[in-house]
Amino acid sequence: MILPASSQDAIRIRKYPNRRLYDTSRSTHLTHDEVLAIVRRGQRVQISDSRTESDITNEVLLQILIARDPATIAALPTQ
């Protein structure tokens, strides 16, 4: 379940062009597994593009899930 990321308690993450994810609240880089662990703990995340500042939370979380189980993509119809 993806929760709205507009709340004050959301962990703010910036995604840089080199695909690195940076947790601005703890000043540390994160791996995809660490982001997934944060979400599984029930914490909210808000991921923004470092260049445009646009909210890309859903896109990044979807990319993380797809990367963990590529067979899921094969199950989707190509049409």
C-alpha positions as CSV (number, residue, x, y, z in Angstrom):
1,M,0.0,0.0,0.0
2,I,1.4,3.4,-0.9
3,L,0.5,6.1,1.5
4,P,0.2,9.8,0.8
5,A,3.7,11.3,1.1
6,S,2.6,14.8,2.0
7,S,2.6,14.3,5.8
8,Q,5.2,15.9,8.0
9,D,6.5,12.5,9.2
10,A,7.4,11.3,5.7
11,I,11.0,10.4,5.1
12,R,12.3,12.7,2.4
13,I,14.4,11.1,-0.2
14,R,16.0,12.7,-3.3
15,K,16.8,10.7,-6.4
16,Y,19.8,12.0,-8.3
17,P,20.5,11.5,-12.1
18,N,23.0,8.8,-11.3
19,R,20.0,6.8,-9.8
20,R,21.3,7.2,-6.2
21,L,18.8,7.7,-3.5
22,Y,19.6,10.1,-0.6
23,D,17.8,10.3,2.7
24,T,17.8,14.0,3.5
25,S,16.7,13.5,7.1
26,R,19.6,11.2,8.0
27,S,22.1,12.5,5.4
28,T,22.8,9.1,4.0
29,H,22.5,7.3,0.7
30,L,20.0,4.4,0.5
31,T,19.8,1.2,-1.4
32,H,16.6,-0.1,-3.0
33,D,16.5,-2.7,-0.3
34,E,16.7,-0.1,2.4
35,V,13.9,1.9,0.9
36,L,11.8,-1.2,0.7
37,A,12.5,-2.0,4.3
38,I,11.4,1.5,5.3
39,V,8.1,1.1,3.5
40,R,7.5,-2.4,5.0
41,R,8.0,-0.9,8.5
42,G,5.0,1.3,7.7
43,Q,6.9,4.5,7.4
44,R,5.9,7.0,4.8
45,V,8.4,8.1,2.1
46,Q,8.4,11.0,-0.3
47,I,10.8,10.7,-3.2
48,S,11.6,13.7,-5.3
49,D,13.6,14.2,-8.4
50,S,16.7,16.3,-7.5
51,R,16.5,18.4,-10.7
52,T,12.8,19.2,-10.9
53,E,11.7,18.6,-7.3
54,S,8.7,16.7,-8.7
55,D,7.2,13.9,-6.6
56,I,8.3,10.6,-8.1
57,T,7.5,8.4,-5.2
58,N,5.2,6.0,-7.0
59,E,7.5,5.6,-10.0
60,V,10.5,4.8,-7.9
61,L,8.7,2.3,-5.6
62,L,7.3,0.6,-8.7
63,Q,10.8,0.4,-10.2
64,I,12.1,-1.1,-6.9
65,L,9.4,-3.8,-6.9
66,I,9.8,-4.7,-10.6
67,A,13.6,-5.0,-10.1
68,R,13.1,-7.4,-7.3
69,D,10.8,-9.7,-9.3
70,P,11.2,-9.4,-13.0
71,A,8.9,-12.4,-13.6
72,T,6.0,-10.2,-12.5
73,I,6.5,-8.1,-15.7
74,A,6.2,-11.2,-17.9
75,A,2.8,-11.9,-16.3
76,L,1.4,-8.6,-17.7
77,P,-0.2,-8.6,-21.1
78,T,1.9,-6.9,-23.7
79,Q,-1.0,-5.3,-25.5
